[in-house]
Amino acid sequence: ETGVTQSPTHLIKTRGQQVTLRCSSQSGHNTVSWYQQALGQGPQFIFQYYREEENGRGNFPPRFSGLQFPNYSSELNVNALELDDSALYLCASSLGVGALNTEAFFGQGTRLTVV
Amino acid sequence: DQQVKQNSPSLSVQEGRISILNCDYTNSMFDYFLWYKKYPAEGPTFLISISSIKDKNEDGRFTVFLNKSAKHLSLHIVPSQPGDSAVYFCAANSNRDDKIIFGKGTRLHILP
């Protein structure tokens, strides 16, 4: 039990719609990272939040945005959904950044299907 | 541009024998290498890591070896057990950049 929970677990959306995915961090963790895992691929880094500020971003377009709240929970928002956005979205929490990020704890993921 | 490569999509090993999962990387600036294990319908679980200044790290049945000159690392599991059947992701991390770079994963099947 990692203590990182994501909601919802599954979601079906139509192309062009917007979606919000949620993540509750493990207690005491102040860093949250979001990853996209397409079928047959490894997780790809979307962005990271540290103490409510964005702290690094991967190669994803601006329609992928996020928030981190004072309690360190987080949201991933995706606008103008495309079919290729269908994937497993993983949230990972960790204590600190840099060297302390080596032990990130992942949630079970949200499976997003865009039709 | 895949910086972390796992060239074997799957591996089958007899229970009790040694499982060796391989990983290659291209970026010599990585500071840490990590292995994650993933069961279906669950998120990846951290297994073991190694700093770039070391060449071996052992934790129970799991040992990771790092060969920096070859930009290669491997995870050894011995003895292999049925519960080890899962997808294993090799990953890397830099102190300058907090993202974790993952390989595509290797599915390990432990045969009875």
Interface residues (C-beta under 8 A of the other chain):
Chain A: T2 V4 T31 S33 Y35 G40 Q41 G42 P43 Q44 F45 Q48 Y50 N55 G56 G58 L90 A92 V97 G98 A99 N101 T102 E103 A104 F105 F106 G107 Q108 G109
Chain B: V4 Q6 D31 Y32 L34 Y36 A41 E42 G43 P44 T45 F46 S49 F89 A91 N93 N95 D97 D98 K99 I100 I101 F102 G103 K104 G105
